Amino acid sequence: MLVAGFPAGPWGTNCWVVAVGAGAECLVIDPGKDVASGLSEVLRENRLRPVAVLLTHGHIDHMWSVTPVSADYGIPAYIHPADRERLTDPSLSRGATSQALLAASGGQLQFQEPAEVRELADGLVLELAGVALRVNHAPGHTQGSVAFTVDLPDEPLMFSGDLLFAGSVGRTDLAGGDPDAMLASLARVALSQPDNMTVCPGHGQTTTIGQERMSNPYLQQSTSGNSTRRGL
C-alpha cells in the first residue's frame, strides 16, 4: 500500500494520497487550502491517477480545494450528507483562522459543489482504486464527520480526519460540535480498532491506536464516560 501525506495551508491540514502502489489509480483524502503543488508532486513522483476525492468532514480546512481537484481530474467527491451543506457555505466553519480568511476576502470567496458529489453512509465499504475503505460515521467534531478504515491484515489503516490525533482529538466547540457524541465516536470507532492500526490524522503526525489507547487523555475519558468540551 502506498500512503503519502503532506500538510497544506494555514491550518497545516494533512492531505493524504492512497494507492495500491506506484503507477496505479489513487484516492485523494481531504484536499485543503494550497494543496495544488504538493498534490502534483506526489502524483508525478509516483505516477498516480486520481479517481476520487474523499472528505472526512466539511470544515473549510479539509475541503477548500475539493472542487478544483475534482474538476482538474474529472472525478467525484464523497462526503457524509450531514456535512454536505458545508461545501457551499464556508461560514459554517467558524474557527478564528477560517473567519479571518473569509473576512480578508471581502466576501469574494466563492464555493460550490463539485460536479459530482456522492454521499457516504456508516458501514459503507468503498471499492475504489483497488482499495477497500470502510466508512465509519464519527460525529462529534461535526455532525457528518467520518473516519475511513482499511482492514489490511498486517498494516490496518485509519484516516481519522479530526476525530483522533496523536495525543488529542478534534475540538467540539465549533458549530456542529458535540462533546458527548465525540466520546461515543471515540469509543465506537477508535477504541474498537486493533492496537497495530496506523492512524493517519487530519493534523499532525501519524500514530497508532495502541499508542493512543495508552496515552491519549481523551480516549481515557471516553472509556470512563467523562465529558470534555474541546480538543485541538
PARO-471843 format. One record per residue (C-alpha): residue number from 0; residue in three letters; chain; x negated, y negated, z negated. Coordinates in Angstrom, 3 decimals. Layout:
% residues N
     k     r   c       east      north         up
   NUM   Ala   A          X          Y          Z
...
***
This chain:
% residues 232
     k     r   c       east      north         up
     0   Met   A      0.000      0.000      0.000
     1   Leu   A     -1.269     -3.455      0.938
     2   Val   A     -0.252     -6.184     -1.511
     3   Ala   A     -1.673     -9.674     -1.056
     4   Gly   A     -0.657    -12.665     -3.128
     5   Phe   A     -1.669    -16.293     -3.411
     6   Pro   A     -0.436    -19.292     -5.444
     7   Ala   A      1.045    -22.180     -3.484
     8   Gly   A      2.420    -25.649     -4.035
     9   Pro   A      2.517    -27.891     -7.108
    10   Trp   A      4.048    -25.117     -9.212
    11   Gly   A      1.405    -22.518     -8.326
    12   Thr   A      4.142    -20.123     -7.250
    13   Asn   A      2.875    -16.726     -6.128
    14   Cys   A      3.833    -15.764     -2.588
    15   Trp   A      3.462    -12.005     -2.052
    16   Val   A      2.950    -10.132      1.212
    17   Val   A      3.659     -6.386      1.159
    18   Ala   A      2.943     -3.735      3.801
    19   Val   A      2.069     -0.061      4.025
    20   Gly   A     -1.337     -1.076      5.379
    21   Ala   A     -3.210     -3.339      7.766
    22   Gly   A     -1.830     -3.690     11.288
    23   Ala   A      1.733     -2.977     10.143
    24   Glu   A      5.024     -4.746      9.579
    25   Cys   A      5.266     -6.632      6.298
    26   Leu   A      7.560     -8.368      3.841
    27   Val   A      7.141    -11.892      2.501
    28   Ile   A      8.327    -12.469     -1.065
    29   Asp   A      9.010    -15.969     -2.452
    30   Pro   A      7.568    -18.415      0.104
    31   Gly   A      7.464    -21.622     -1.929
    32   Lys   A      6.075    -25.030     -1.059
    33   Asp   A      2.905    -25.300      1.059
    34   Val   A      2.656    -21.602      1.920
    35   Ala   A      2.014    -22.014      5.654
    36   Ser   A     -1.785    -21.882      5.701
    37   Gly   A     -2.124    -19.188      3.044
    38   Leu   A      0.513    -17.009      4.655
    39   Ser   A     -1.002    -17.396      8.126
    40   Glu   A     -4.389    -16.398      6.754
    41   Val   A     -3.095    -13.240      5.087
    42   Leu   A     -1.162    -12.230      8.206
    43   Arg   A     -4.098    -12.893     10.507
    44   Glu   A     -6.714    -11.137      8.373
    45   Asn   A     -4.556     -8.021      8.008
    46   Arg   A     -2.859     -8.101     11.444
    47   Leu   A      0.593     -8.093      9.871
    48   Arg   A      4.022     -8.775     11.386
    49   Pro   A      6.723    -10.126      9.021
    50   Val   A     10.147     -8.502      9.280
    51   Ala   A     11.954    -10.060      6.277
    52   Val   A     11.728    -12.683      3.560
    53   Leu   A     12.826    -11.635      0.070
    54   Leu   A     13.668    -14.106     -2.691
    55   Thr   A     13.542    -13.178     -6.368
    56   His   A     15.756    -16.194     -7.100
    57   Gly   A     16.832    -19.515     -5.676
    58   His   A     14.689    -22.052     -7.535
    59   Ile   A     13.073    -24.548     -5.193
    60   Asp   A      9.527    -23.490     -6.090
    61   His   A     10.258    -19.982     -4.781
    62   Met   A     12.426    -20.768     -1.757
    63   Trp   A     11.063    -24.091     -0.424
    64   Ser   A      9.709    -22.525      2.790
    65   Val   A     12.216    -19.709      3.290
    66   Thr   A     13.972    -21.375      6.233
    67   Pro   A     10.843    -22.335      8.221
    68   Val   A      9.232    -18.924      7.598
    69   Ser   A     12.418    -17.148      8.674
    70   Ala   A     12.632    -19.352     11.777
    71   Asp   A      8.956    -19.027     12.710
    72   Tyr   A      9.106    -15.240     12.759
    73   Gly   A     12.777    -14.759     13.642
    74   Ile   A     13.500    -12.719     10.530
    75   Pro   A     16.316    -12.543      7.936
    76   Ala   A     16.160    -13.782      4.364
    77   Tyr   A     17.507    -11.839      1.398
    78   Ile   A     18.884    -13.402     -1.806
    79   His   A     21.371    -12.462     -4.525
    80   Pro   A     24.778    -14.091     -3.875
    81   Ala   A     24.813    -15.750     -7.312
    82   Asp   A     21.840    -17.885     -6.221
    83   Arg   A     22.748    -18.380     -2.573
    84   Glu   A     24.075    -21.926     -3.030
    85   Arg   A     20.600    -22.985     -4.187
    86   Leu   A     19.308    -22.528     -0.625
    87   Thr   A     21.112    -25.680      0.452
    88   Asp   A     21.209    -27.652     -2.809
    89   Pro   A     17.703    -28.161     -4.268
    90   Ser   A     19.160    -30.391     -7.012
    91   Leu   A     20.225    -27.179     -8.763
    92   Ser   A     16.528    -26.701     -9.625
    93   Arg   A     16.353    -29.195    -12.457
    94   Gly   A     12.787    -28.860    -13.715
    95   Ala   A     10.716    -32.019    -14.080
    96   Thr   A      8.464    -31.292    -11.094
    97   Ser   A     11.440    -30.451     -8.887
    98   Gln   A     13.223    -33.658     -9.783
    99   Ala   A     10.069    -35.746     -9.273
   100   Leu   A      9.584    -34.352     -5.764
   101   Leu   A     13.225    -34.905     -4.895
   102   Ala   A     13.090    -38.461     -6.247
   103   Ala   A      9.880    -39.210     -4.332
   104   Ser   A     11.541    -38.118     -1.104
   105   Gly   A     14.157    -40.844     -1.481
   106   Gly   A     16.846    -38.306     -0.674
   107   Gln   A     15.203    -37.441      2.646
   108   Leu   A     14.541    -33.770      1.878
   109   Gln   A     16.981    -31.620      3.819
   110   Phe   A     17.506    -27.948      3.027
   111   Gln   A     19.554    -25.458      4.993
   112   Glu   A     20.079    -21.730      5.015
   113   Pro   A     18.008    -19.565      7.335
   114   Ala   A     19.809    -18.451     10.467
   115   Glu   A     20.391    -15.006      8.955
   116   Val   A     20.953    -14.515      5.226
   117   Arg   A     21.606    -11.083      3.744
   118   Glu   A     22.821    -10.648      0.192
   119   Leu   A     21.263     -8.418     -2.437
   120   Ala   A     23.092     -6.205     -4.930
   121   Asp   A     21.953     -4.447     -8.072
   122   Gly   A     20.686     -0.946     -7.337
   123   Leu   A     20.443     -1.512     -3.589
   124   Val   A     17.410      0.167     -2.011
   125   Leu   A     15.983     -1.817      0.881
   126   Glu   A     14.116      0.210      3.502
   127   Leu   A     12.019     -2.442      5.227
   128   Ala   A      8.593     -2.363      6.892
   129   Gly   A      8.190      1.234      5.774
   130   Val   A      8.594      0.201      2.119
   131   Ala   A     11.472      1.216     -0.150
   132   Leu   A     12.266     -1.539     -2.655
   133   Arg   A     14.933     -1.233     -5.322
   134   Val   A     16.859     -4.384     -6.217
   135   Asn   A     17.239     -4.928     -9.958
   136   His   A     19.632     -7.748    -10.836
   137   Ala   A     17.994     -9.578    -13.753
   138   Pro   A     19.960    -12.696    -14.760
   139   Gly   A     18.633    -14.987    -17.468
   140   His   A     16.285    -17.337    -15.645
   141   Thr   A     19.024    -17.913    -13.056
   142   Gln   A     22.325    -16.130    -12.507
   143   Gly   A     21.029    -14.456     -9.348
   144   Ser   A     17.502    -13.527    -10.378
   145   Val   A     16.286    -10.119     -9.250
   146   Ala   A     13.148     -8.027     -9.569
   147   Phe   A     12.044     -5.698     -6.788
   148   Thr   A     10.519     -2.361     -7.770
   149   Val   A      8.607      0.090     -5.577
   150   Asp   A      8.558      3.577     -7.078
   151   Leu   A      5.224      4.897     -5.872
   152   Pro   A      4.058      7.939     -7.905
   153   Asp   A      0.553      6.704     -8.687
   154   Glu   A      0.972      2.933     -8.465
   155   Pro   A      4.553      1.739     -9.061
   156   Leu   A      5.051     -1.960     -8.485
   157   Met   A      7.378     -4.679     -9.704
   158   Phe   A      7.752     -8.074     -8.067
   159   Ser   A      9.227     -9.755    -11.104
   160   Gly   A      9.765    -13.336     -9.956
   161   Asp   A     10.333    -15.381    -13.102
   162   Leu   A     11.713    -12.502    -15.150
   163   Leu   A      8.342    -11.431    -16.560
   164   Phe   A      4.849    -12.968    -16.640
   165   Ala   A      1.604    -11.925    -18.273
   166   Gly   A      2.274    -12.870    -21.885
   167   Ser   A      5.545    -14.677    -21.288
   168   Val   A      8.868    -14.810    -19.415
   169   Gly   A     10.785    -17.287    -17.313
   170   Arg   A     12.373    -20.232    -19.097
   171   Thr   A     16.077    -20.136    -19.847
   172   Asp   A     16.754    -23.830    -20.496
   173   Leu   A     17.291    -24.835    -16.853
   174   Ala   A     20.611    -24.790    -15.000
   175   Gly   A     21.839    -21.209    -14.780
   176   Gly   A     19.598    -20.020    -17.581
   177   Asp   A     20.922    -17.770    -20.338
   178   Pro   A     18.654    -16.577    -23.184
   179   Asp   A     20.883    -13.653    -24.131
   180   Ala   A     21.093    -12.500    -20.519
   181   Met   A     17.296    -12.791    -20.291
   182   Leu   A     16.799    -10.496    -23.281
   183   Ala   A     19.257     -7.992    -21.805
   184   Ser   A     17.459     -8.104    -18.432
   185   Leu   A     14.063     -7.613    -20.062
   186   Ala   A     15.371     -4.558    -21.882
   187   Arg   A     17.159     -3.062    -18.880
   188   Val   A     14.799     -3.983    -16.038
   189   Ala   A     11.345     -4.316    -17.615
   190   Leu   A     11.208     -2.110    -20.696
   191   Ser   A     12.777      0.805    -18.823
   192   Gln   A      9.805      0.985    -16.425
   193   Pro   A      6.678      3.161    -16.834
   194   Asp   A      3.610      1.702    -18.519
   195   Asn   A      1.479      2.088    -15.380
   196   Met   A      3.769     -0.140    -13.302
   197   Thr   A      1.857     -3.147    -11.975
   198   Val   A      3.779     -6.409    -12.367
   199   Cys   A      3.283     -8.997     -9.617
   200   Pro   A      4.884    -12.094    -11.167
   201   Gly   A      6.154    -15.360     -9.765
   202   His   A      3.400    -17.287    -11.546
   203   Gly   A      0.042    -16.343    -12.989
   204   Gln   A     -1.969    -13.163    -12.930
   205   Thr   A     -0.811     -9.594    -12.423
   206   Thr   A     -0.255     -7.394    -15.454
   207   Thr   A      1.295     -4.025    -16.302
   208   Ile   A      4.446     -3.008    -18.103
   209   Gly   A      2.304     -1.192    -20.679
   210   Gln   A      0.272     -4.302    -21.444
   211   Glu   A      3.382     -6.446    -21.789
   212   Arg   A      5.144     -3.832    -23.902
   213   Met   A      2.267     -4.032    -26.381
   214   Ser   A      1.544     -7.750    -26.419
   215   Asn   A      4.330     -9.864    -24.894
   216   Pro   A      6.269    -11.520    -27.756
   217   Tyr   A      9.371    -11.925    -25.600
   218   Leu   A      9.575     -8.205    -24.900
   219   Gln   A      9.237     -7.588    -28.617
   220   Gln   A     12.123     -9.976    -29.209
   221   Ser   A     14.093     -8.077    -26.592
   222   Thr   A     13.665     -4.820    -28.487
   223   Ser   A     14.538     -6.467    -31.806
   224   Gly   A     17.541     -8.342    -30.404
   225   Asn   A     16.329    -11.789    -31.459
   226   Ser   A     17.215    -14.579    -29.051
   227   Thr   A     14.787    -17.065    -27.537
   228   Arg   A     15.529    -20.295    -25.738
   229   Arg   A     12.626    -20.635    -23.366
   230   Gly   A      9.561    -19.064    -21.840
   231   Leu   A      7.305    -20.571    -19.181
***
